[in-house]
Amino acid sequence: MPLVLLVDDDPTVRGAIAHTLTDLGHAVRAVGSAMEALQEITHNQPDLVILDLGLPDIDGADALRMLRTICDVPVIVATGRRGELDIIRLLNAGADDYVVKPFSTAHLAARVTAVLRRGRPAAPERSSEPVRVGGLCVDPSRRTITLDGAVLKLTRKEYELLAYLAGRAGQVVTRKELVTEVWRAPYAGFEKTLDVHISWLRRKLGETAAQPRLLHAVRGVGIMLADHS
């Protein structure tokens, strides 16, 4: 039974959401502040966190960043911010998905189901042997990736995305395939999420879209991992 940690300072909202998720077969722990949430995660890590950004003690975006220093559990943020830049900042801070207020409990429940489904391990790499592409080495057995001998600090999805590409090095992988296989989600609606993760990886690989070293975008098709240095 998946454990969902619900973080919202409104008791009425907490009760309604908890009731809906419990009916769906989830175990729910509910707290009203960011500090309570961080303590709960430290002692009893959940399978998913629903985090309201309007918390009384710590700004929700800051709480999200603090949470990410503790664990890599999937997080859905509830926000009143609708602008594209605001959503990108939340994704950059570590959110896996978001709902914009006001939202129905049925809508949130559908998001929870989808995120938990996407949280399953991505399609396995084609081999358990390390894959080397230039100075990049992907070791599936250890779930580590190094660049020029230095271990890259990656989130779960960053690792899975780069490992998936490494298993198909030298081939152009379509954007739709990446979303379908790595996020276990339909492509529609996840274009921006893929773009953000590719951008994060480029930064950690020390490259840019204009001057790629390993991640090469083929316009209108997809992404290829190859060493063209």
LINFENDA-V792366 format. One record per pair of residues at least 12 apart in sequence whose C-alpha atoms are under 8 Angstrom apart, sorted by the first residue. I is the first residue (numbers start at 1). J is the second residue. If there is no record, write none. Layout:
BEGIN
I/J, I/J
END
This chain:
BEGIN
1/25, 1/26, 1/27, 2/25, 2/26, 2/27, 2/46, 2/47, 2/48, 3/26, 3/27, 3/28, 3/29, 3/46, 3/47, 3/48, 4/26, 4/27, 4/28, 4/29, 4/46, 4/47, 4/48, 4/49, 4/50, 5/28, 5/29, 5/30, 5/31, 5/37, 5/46, 5/47, 5/48, 5/49, 5/50, 6/18, 6/28, 6/29, 6/30, 6/31, 6/49, 6/50, 6/51, 7/30, 7/31, 7/32, 7/33, 7/34, 7/37, 7/49, 7/50, 7/51, 7/52, 8/30, 8/31, 8/32, 8/33, 8/51, 8/52, 8/54, 8/55, 9/31, 9/32, 9/33, 9/54, 9/55, 9/56, 10/32, 11/32, 14/30, 16/105, 17/105, 18/30, 20/105, 20/106, 20/109, 21/109, 32/55, 33/55, 33/56, 33/57, 33/58, 34/55, 34/57, 34/58, 34/60, 34/63, 35/57, 35/58, 38/67, 42/70, 45/73, 46/73, 47/73, 47/74, 47/116, 48/73, 48/74, 48/75, 48/76, 48/112, 48/116, 49/73, 49/74, 49/75, 49/76, 50/75, 50/76, 50/77, 50/78, 51/64, 51/75, 51/76, 51/77, 51/78, 52/77, 52/78, 52/79, 53/77, 53/78, 53/79, 54/79, 61/90, 61/93, 64/93, 64/94, 64/95, 65/93, 65/94, 68/94, 72/155, 72/156, 74/95, 74/96, 74/115, 74/116, 74/119, 75/94, 75/95, 75/96, 75/97, 76/95, 76/96, 76/97, 76/98, 76/99, 76/112, 77/95, 77/97, 77/98, 77/99, 78/98, 78/99, 78/100, 78/101, 79/98, 79/99, 79/100, 79/101, 80/100, 80/101, 80/102, 81/100, 82/100, 88/196, 91/193, 91/196, 92/196, 96/115, 97/111, 97/115, 114/185, 117/184, 118/182, 118/183, 118/184, 118/185, 119/183, 122/160, 122/181, 122/182, 122/183, 122/184, 123/164, 123/181, 123/182, 124/164, 125/140, 125/163, 125/164, 125/167, 126/167, 127/140, 127/167, 128/140, 128/141, 129/141, 131/166, 131/167, 132/166, 133/166, 133/169, 133/214, 133/225, 133/226, 133/227, 134/226, 134/227, 135/147, 135/148, 135/149, 136/148, 138/163, 138/166, 140/163, 143/159, 144/159, 145/159, 147/205, 152/204, 157/182, 157/183, 157/197, 158/197, 158/200, 158/201, 160/182, 161/178, 161/182, 162/201, 164/178, 164/182, 165/224, 165/225, 166/225, 168/225, 169/224, 169/225, 169/226, 170/224, 170/225, 170/226, 171/224, 171/225, 172/218, 172/221, 172/222, 172/223, 172/224, 172/225, 173/221, 173/222, 173/223, 173/224, 174/221, 174/222, 174/223, 175/187, 175/191, 175/194, 175/221, 175/222, 175/223, 179/194, 202/215, 213/226, 213/227, 213/228, 213/229, 214/226, 214/227, 214/228
END
